[in-house]
Amino acid sequence: MREADEPVRALPDARIGLATARGAIALTPSADLRPVAYETGFSDGYNHAVALCLPLSACAMSRRSVVTELGPDREAAREEDREAILFDLGLGLLAVDACVRTGDPEVIACLRAGIGRPIFAPGNPIGPCLVAMSPHRIFCARIGRIEVTAPTPGPGERRHEGPHTHVLPELLRAGRTHAATTPIPKGFVPCGGLHPPHPYKDGLGRRIPFDPTRHAAFQALMERWGDPDLLAVKRGMAPSKAVSPKHARSARRAAEIQARLLRGEHGAALTGGGDEDGERT
């Protein structure tokens, strides 16, 4: 995310992406990358996205379980960050290495003091200081990386409306690669995602007047990259094979809400967030 007038620059190499002073995306998509367009309908709204998936056999990253120093970040999106030191936080995720990067000697010393231990282990000096140190946050997958260089908000500070990160232990403990409501094909794992403009929400999830052009644009992505069996369910037709009842219910809910919007029932109670499982997308 970036402001309309925020300076942006191309990457200095062949990767796909852009960089600002607050963050960067650098992608190297491979032939086995599979986009999956999907909608998740809930009681009073729906979300949509395109998951960028790899086969389970091709998505694994290092899966380190302890803090590990990786040396200078030679793959940094911006050339000026390539001498800073990269540390894997050891979160043990399947498809993503969650890292931090810094060139500050004091921050490097603190991070080095926690090497070889889980980041949330009692006595690890990193955990209590990580927010205050505010290193760059780097998320690396087989398809590329996302970098967040904006400062981390401290306790009580307002979250930035732009590139930011969350590390939520309660979600990490669940060991999921994605929310149960996200219809990822069997044998694939999402390594990233795109959020095209939504028909009735802006980029921050606030309600806007329904935009049929945005709706049509995403339906074209659904036609190309969506699950054909869930599309059949959404249209009231029989799927060619069994689908998850949860995902089928979600598809029907999205269809009902979209039909109301297309009929001009813009006063319907529509929200931006949760679904029947209380998850966020």
CORGI-V705036 format. One record per pair of residues at least 6 apart in sequence whose C-alpha atoms are under 7 Angstrom apart, sorted by the first residue. I is the first residue (numbers start at 0). J is the second residue. D is the distance in whole Angstrom. If there is no record, write none. Layout:
<<I | J | D> <I | J | D>>
This chain:
<<0 | 161 | 5> <0 | 162 | 6> <1 | 161 | 6> <6 | 19 | 6> <7 | 17 | 7> <7 | 18 | 6> <7 | 19 | 5> <8 | 17 | 6> <8 | 18 | 5> <8 | 19 | 6> <9 | 16 | 7> <9 | 17 | 5> <9 | 18 | 6> <10 | 16 | 6> <10 | 17 | 6> <10 | 18 | 7> <10 | 76 | 6> <10 | 77 | 7> <14 | 25 | 6> <14 | 26 | 5> <14 | 27 | 6> <15 | 25 | 6> <15 | 26 | 5> <15 | 27 | 7> <16 | 24 | 5> <16 | 25 | 5> <16 | 26 | 6> <17 | 23 | 6> <17 | 24 | 6> <17 | 25 | 7> <18 | 24 | 7> <18 | 76 | 7> <20 | 148 | 7> <21 | 147 | 6> <21 | 148 | 5> <21 | 149 | 4> <21 | 162 | 6> <22 | 146 | 5> <22 | 147 | 4> <22 | 148 | 5> <22 | 149 | 7> <22 | 162 | 6> <23 | 76 | 7> <23 | 145 | 6> <23 | 146 | 5> <23 | 147 | 7> <24 | 144 | 6> <24 | 145 | 5> <24 | 146 | 6> <25 | 76 | 6> <25 | 143 | 6> <25 | 144 | 5> <25 | 145 | 6> <26 | 142 | 6> <26 | 143 | 4> <26 | 144 | 6> <27 | 142 | 5> <27 | 143 | 5> <28 | 142 | 5> <29 | 142 | 7> <31 | 53 | 6> <32 | 51 | 7> <32 | 52 | 6> <32 | 53 | 5> <33 | 51 | 6> <33 | 52 | 5> <33 | 53 | 6> <34 | 49 | 6> <34 | 50 | 6> <34 | 51 | 5> <34 | 52 | 6> <34 | 224 | 6> <35 | 49 | 5> <35 | 50 | 5> <35 | 51 | 6> <35 | 224 | 5> <35 | 225 | 6> <36 | 48 | 6> <36 | 49 | 4> <36 | 50 | 6> <36 | 220 | 6> <36 | 221 | 5> <36 | 224 | 5> <36 | 225 | 5> <37 | 47 | 6> <37 | 48 | 6> <37 | 49 | 6> <37 | 182 | 7> <37 | 221 | 7> <37 | 225 | 6> <38 | 45 | 7> <38 | 46 | 6> <38 | 47 | 4> <38 | 48 | 7> <38 | 250 | 7> <38 | 253 | 7> <39 | 45 | 5> <39 | 46 | 5> <39 | 47 | 6> <39 | 180 | 7> <39 | 249 | 5> <39 | 250 | 7> <39 | 253 | 7> <40 | 46 | 7> <40 | 249 | 4> <40 | 250 | 6> <40 | 252 | 5> <40 | 253 | 4> <41 | 249 | 6> <41 | 252 | 6> <41 | 274 | 5> <41 | 275 | 6> <42 | 274 | 7> <43 | 268 | 6> <43 | 269 | 5> <43 | 270 | 6> <44 | 256 | 7> <44 | 269 | 5> <44 | 270 | 5> <44 | 271 | 7> <45 | 253 | 6> <47 | 194 | 7> <48 | 192 | 7> <48 | 193 | 6> <48 | 194 | 5> <48 | 195 | 7> <49 | 192 | 6> <49 | 193 | 5> <49 | 194 | 6> <50 | 189 | 6> <50 | 191 | 6> <50 | 192 | 4> <50 | 193 | 6> <51 | 189 | 5> <51 | 190 | 6> <51 | 191 | 5> <51 | 192 | 5> <52 | 187 | 6> <52 | 188 | 5> <52 | 189 | 4> <52 | 190 | 6> <53 | 187 | 5> <53 | 188 | 6> <53 | 189 | 6> <53 | 190 | 7> <54 | 186 | 6> <54 | 187 | 4> <54 | 188 | 6> <55 | 186 | 5> <55 | 187 | 5> <55 | 188 | 6> <58 | 94 | 5> <58 | 141 | 6> <58 | 188 | 7> <59 | 93 | 5> <59 | 94 | 5> <60 | 93 | 6> <60 | 94 | 5> <60 | 95 | 6> <60 | 96 | 6> <60 | 140 | 7> <61 | 96 | 7> <62 | 91 | 4> <62 | 92 | 6> <62 | 93 | 6> <62 | 96 | 7> <63 | 89 | 5> <63 | 90 | 7> <63 | 91 | 5> <64 | 89 | 4> <64 | 90 | 6> <64 | 91 | 5> <64 | 117 | 6> <65 | 88 | 7> <65 | 89 | 4> <65 | 114 | 7> <65 | 115 | 5> <65 | 116 | 5> <65 | 117 | 4> <65 | 118 | 7> <66 | 86 | 7> <66 | 87 | 6> <66 | 88 | 5> <66 | 89 | 5> <66 | 113 | 7> <66 | 114 | 5> <66 | 115 | 5> <66 | 116 | 6> <66 | 117 | 6> <66 | 118 | 6> <67 | 86 | 6> <67 | 87 | 5> <67 | 88 | 7> <67 | 89 | 7> <67 | 114 | 5> <67 | 115 | 6> <68 | 85 | 6> <68 | 86 | 4> <68 | 87 | 6> <69 | 85 | 5> <69 | 86 | 5> <69 | 87 | 7> <70 | 84 | 5> <70 | 85 | 6> <71 | 81 | 6> <71 | 82 | 5> <71 | 83 | 5> <71 | 84 | 4> <71 | 85 | 6> <72 | 81 | 5> <72 | 82 | 6> <72 | 83 | 6> <72 | 84 | 6> <72 | 85 | 5> <73 | 81 | 5> <74 | 81 | 7> <75 | 81 | 5> <83 | 100 | 6> <83 | 101 | 5> <83 | 102 | 4> <84 | 100 | 5> <84 | 101 | 5> <84 | 102 | 6> <85 | 98 | 7> <85 | 99 | 6> <85 | 100 | 4> <85 | 101 | 7> <86 | 98 | 5> <86 | 99 | 5> <86 | 100 | 6> <87 | 96 | 7> <87 | 97 | 6> <87 | 98 | 4> <87 | 99 | 7> <88 | 97 | 6> <88 | 98 | 5> <88 | 118 | 6> <89 | 117 | 6> <89 | 118 | 7> <90 | 97 | 7> <94 | 140 | 6> <94 | 190 | 6> <95 | 138 | 6> <95 | 139 | 5> <95 | 140 | 5> <95 | 190 | 7> <96 | 138 | 6> <96 | 139 | 5> <96 | 140 | 7> <97 | 137 | 6> <97 | 138 | 5> <97 | 139 | 7> <98 | 136 | 6> <98 | 137 | 5> <98 | 138 | 6> <99 | 134 | 6> <99 | 135 | 5> <99 | 136 | 5> <99 | 137 | 6> <100 | 134 | 6> <100 | 135 | 5> <100 | 136 | 6> <101 | 107 | 7> <101 | 134 | 5> <101 | 135 | 6> <106 | 132 | 6> <109 | 124 | 7> <109 | 125 | 6> <110 | 125 | 6> <112 | 124 | 7> <113 | 123 | 5> <113 | 124 | 6> <113 | 125 | 6> <116 | 123 | 7> <118 | 125 | 7> <118 | 126 | 6> <119 | 126 | 6> <130 | 151 | 6> <130 | 153 | 6> <131 | 153 | 7> <133 | 150 | 6> <133 | 151 | 5> <135 | 147 | 6> <135 | 148 | 5> <136 | 146 | 6> <136 | 147 | 5> <136 | 148 | 7> <137 | 144 | 7> <137 | 145 | 6> <137 | 146 | 5> <137 | 147 | 6> <138 | 144 | 5> <138 | 145 | 5> <138 | 146 | 6> <139 | 145 | 7> <140 | 190 | 6> <147 | 162 | 6> <147 | 163 | 6> <149 | 162 | 7> <152 | 158 | 6> <176 | 188 | 7> <180 | 246 | 7> <182 | 246 | 6> <196 | 213 | 6> <197 | 213 | 6> <198 | 209 | 5> <198 | 210 | 5> <198 | 211 | 7> <198 | 213 | 5> <198 | 214 | 5> <199 | 206 | 6> <199 | 207 | 5> <199 | 208 | 6> <199 | 209 | 5> <199 | 210 | 6> <200 | 206 | 5> <200 | 207 | 5> <200 | 271 | 7> <201 | 207 | 6> <204 | 271 | 5> <205 | 271 | 7> <209 | 260 | 7> <209 | 265 | 7> <228 | 238 | 5> <228 | 239 | 6> <228 | 240 | 7> <229 | 247 | 6> <229 | 250 | 7> <231 | 237 | 6> <231 | 238 | 5> <232 | 238 | 6> <232 | 247 | 6> <232 | 250 | 7> <232 | 251 | 7> <233 | 250 | 5> <233 | 251 | 5> <233 | 254 | 6> <272 | 279 | 6> <272 | 280 | 7> <273 | 279 | 5>>
